[in-house]
């Protein structure tokens, strides 16, 4: 399922050295590359300790991949560098304790839930962020799904993306393998996601499952009536984890349009969308990244309400501009001026979802 080669970073740096032309296209939108140089320059510095650790300043958002004229993937080299640094024990993991504790607690018995009715082949997997900050939206999505598929189930758990992005290969494999075994044992065939990050991880590493964004399903089968949307212009932020997922991006736009909103595209969108700053947990080593990147996105909103399909992006961007989650539309009670909920309230919300009655 998930196999890492010890010489992965060597292979990728050699490829970058031979194919990167140092054209500088990827430097233009990226503060990380502006600081450390082109991917070829970074590759040339090789396995030096400081060079490997520099990869933890990359958000792994993939914008460099999207703009590369040579169709290279610098982000793949940077995640490989992270894994190598972890293997060589160069990383102080205490810096990432808040994220790792969040992942561990969210996937623990107290917050995990498998609601799998008889005959269930499809489950809704909302991920970690949305259940904590928008629990009503999770239930609204699930109710909508059950109208289409009465025997659909709900899985509350973590996909392990935090460990994956930190380069903690064994930890990620342990988390992910346990999740996959549970679903296979239960006879699940299809997993519907609302988190673009979970969707990306599941599509890359799961075997034997169909992975579909719930927005794709709803965009193809449903329309949403939302009277307050009539004549209201909103801007769309595409999560960087869905950068190359054009099907999901278009599904989000169809749902917004069907609800009555008029859509305004941001200066950087779809393939060239910007990371909100949360990617790769860069904040741990480069404080201020989240604020800087989220304000960069907000600068293109021009006073409009921002809509995103990522829970983490929604929480982050709502600190700097009015932001709602796409799934909130299904609840019928959007607060266009809402602010992120506290950490304590997120855990309470997730705990309530753990025990809410589902029929």
N, C-alpha and C positions, 0 to 999 in steps of 0.2 A: 504493500500500500504506500509506504513512505520510506524511501531509501535515500540516504545521503552518502555521497562519496567523499572520502577524506581529502582528495585532491581537487575537489570542486572549485575552490577559490583559485587554484593555479590554472585550471583550464579556462575559467572565465576571464582572468586577468590577461592571459596570453591572447585570447580572442580579442579582448578590448585593445590590446597593444597593436595587434595586426590589422584591425578593421576600423578603429576610431580615427577620424581624420583631423581631430582637434578643431573642428569648424566653429565650435562655440555656441551652437544653437541651443544646447541644453543649459548653458550658463545663464542665458538671458532671463528666464523666469525663476531661477532657483538660487536662493541665498546660500544653500549648502555648497553647491558647485562653484559659486562665485568666490567662496572662501578657500576651497581646496583644489580647484582647478578642473580641467576636463577629465572625463572618465579615463582617458589614456594616461594623463598625468598621474592620476591616482593609482592606476594599474602599474605604472612604471615604478612607483615607490614600493610596490610589492608587499612582502610579509612583515615589514617593520611594525613594531608594536603600536606606535602612534598612528600609523596609517590604518591598521585594522580597527583601532578604536575610533578613528574619525568616522567610520561608517555609522556609528550611533548618532551622528548628527544629521543623517539622512532620514527623511520621513517615509521612505519606501513607497511614495505615492505614485511613482511611475510616469510622472510628467516628462522626465528625461527620455523614457522609452517612446512616448507618444510623439515627441518632436524630433527624434533622431533621424536624419536623412538616410542613414545607413541601416535603419531598422534594427539597431542594436538594443540591448536591454541592460543599461547600466544598473538599474535597480536590482537585477538578479545578482550582479557582482557584489553589490553592497550588502545584500542579505547573506551572501556566502562569506563575506568578510566578517560579518557579525558572528556567524556560526563558528568561524575559525577562531575568533577572539574568545568566544565562550569555551571552545575546546582547549585552548591554551591557558585558560583561567586568567585572562587579562582583565575581566570585567568585574567591577564592584556591583554585585546584584542588589546591594542594599539601596542603591540609587533608585531601583525599580520596584521597591517593596510595595508602594501604594498600588501599582498595577497588578503585581503578582498576587498580592493578598486579595484584591478585588476578584481576580480570576479564580483563585482557590475557593474563596467563600461563595461566589456565585455558582460554582459547580458542585458545592457540597450538598449533603443530604438535606439540609434545612431549606435550601432554595431550589433544589432540583425536583422536577415533576414529569412523570410519564403518564399522560392521559391517552390511553389507546383503547377505544371501544372495540367491540366485536366486529370483525370484518374490516377493520381499519387498514388501509394501504397507503394513505396519505396523511402526513402530519405537518402541522404548522410549527416552525422553529423560529421564534421571534428574536433569539439572541439575548444579549445581556442588557444593553442600554435601554431599549424601548420599554421592557417590562418595568424598569425602575422609574423612568421619567414620564412615561405615557401609558400607564396600565389600562386606562379606559380604551385607548386606541388598540391595544393588543386584543382586548375582549371584543371590540367592534370588528376587527379584522377576522377573528375566529368565528364570530357569529355569522359574518358575511360568507365565510368559507363553508360553514355548516349548512347554509342555505343552498349552496351549490353541491356540496358533498356531505350528506348527513352523517356518514360514519367517519369523518375526518377526526384526527386526534391533535393533541397539543403537547409539545415537548419544551419544557423549561430547563435549560442547561447552557453550558458554555462550549464553544467550538475550539477553544485553545489558541485563538489568534494572537493573544498577548505573548504567550510563550513562543509561538511560531516566529513572530516578528522580532523578538529579542534574540533569536538564534538558539533557543533552548530546545534542541531537536528531540532529545529523549523525553523531556517533560511534555512537549507538544504531542508526540506520538502516543504517550500514555493516555493523555486526556482524550485525544481524538479517537483512538482505537476503542476505548471503553464505550464511547458514545455510539460508534458505528456498530459494535457488537450488540448493544442493546436493541438498536433499531432493526438489525438483521434478524435477531432472535424473535422479535415481535412481528416479523413478516412485512415490514414497511418497504414500500417500493419508491415512494416519491416524498421529497422533503420540500416544503414551501418556506421560503425565507422572507423576512422583512428587513433584515440587516444586510446591506451590500457587502460588508466585511465577511460575515458568515457565509454568504453566497459564494464569494470568491474562494474561501478556504474549502468549502464543501465541494465545489466544482473541481478544484485542483486535486484533492486528495481522496475523496470518497470513491468507492467502487461498488457498482451494482445498484446505485440510486439515481433517480432522475431529480435534478436540482432545478427548481424554478422559483423565481421571485413571485411572491403572492400578488405583487402589483401587475405582473404579466398576466396572471390568471384573471384578476379582476378587470384589468384593462381590456381584455379580450371578450369578457362575458358580462360585464356590468357597466352601468352608468350611475353616477352619484348625483342626487339632487341636493343642492346646497344653496338655498335662496340668498344667503348673505354674500355669495360669491358673485352675483350678477353685477357686471360692470367693474369688478375689482381687478386691478392689475397686480400680479405677483411675479416676482423674479424666481427663477429656479436655480438651485445650487446642486450640481451633480456630485455625489460623493466620489472621492478619488478611487475608492475601491471598486466603483462601477465604471471606471474610466473607459474600459474597452468593452463594456456590456451595452451595446447600442439597443438591444431588444428591451432591456430593463429601462433604459433612459427614455425610450419612446413610450413605454407603458405608463411611466410616471406622467408624462405630458398628456397622454390620452385621458387619464383619470382626472387631471386638473381641468382640462378643457371640457370634459363631460360634466363636471360639477358647476361650470359656469364661469370659471376664472379666465381672465385674459393673461397670456403668458408673455413675460419679457425675459429674453435670454441675457445672461451676464456676459461681460466681455470675454471671460474665459469659461467655457462650458464644454460639456460632453468629453471628447478625447483630451482637450487641453484644460479641463477644469483644475482649479487649485485645491490643494489640501487645506483643511481648516486649521491645521497646526497640530492636531492630535496624533497624526500618523507617526508610527515608529517610536512613540514615546520620547520624542526628541526633547521635550520640555525638561526631562531629567538632567540632561547635560548642557542644554542651551536654553536656560530660563528666558522667558519672554517670547518664545517661538509661537505659542498658541495665540497670544494677543496680537502679535505682528501679522501673522498669516490670516487670522480671522478679520482683522481690520482691513487687510488688503482686499478680501472678498467683499466686505461691507461697503467699500468705497465705490463699487460698481453697481450697488443696489439702487441708488438714486431715490431713496426715500420710500421704495416699495417694500411690501412685506416679502420676506424670503421664505421659500418652501424647499424642504429637502426631504429625502427618503432615508436618511441615516440618523439614528437617535443621538449618537455622539456628536455629529455635526450640528444637529439642531440645538443641543445643549450649549455647545461652544459658541455658535454664531449668535444665539439669542442674548449673549452677554454684550454684543456690540451692535446689534440691529434686530428689529422685530422679525422673529423667525417662528415658523410653525412646521410641524411634521406632517407629511402627506397623509399619514394614517389618521391624524386628528379630524380630517374632513369627515371620516366615517362616523365619528362620535356625534356630529351635529352640534357641537358646542365649542367652537374654537375661540380661544382667548388670543387675540392678535397682539397683545402686549405682554404675554406671559414671560416669566423669567424661569431659569432652571430651578428645579426643586433641590432641596438640601440632600447631602449624602445620606443622612439618617432617614429622610422620607423615602429615598429610593429603595433602601433595604426594606422598609415597611411595605412599600408598594409591591415589591417582589415577593415578600412573605405572604401578603394577601392573595396574590395570584396563585401562590403555591397551594392555598386551601380553598379558593373560591369554588363554588359548586358549578360544575359543567354538566350539561345534559345533551 
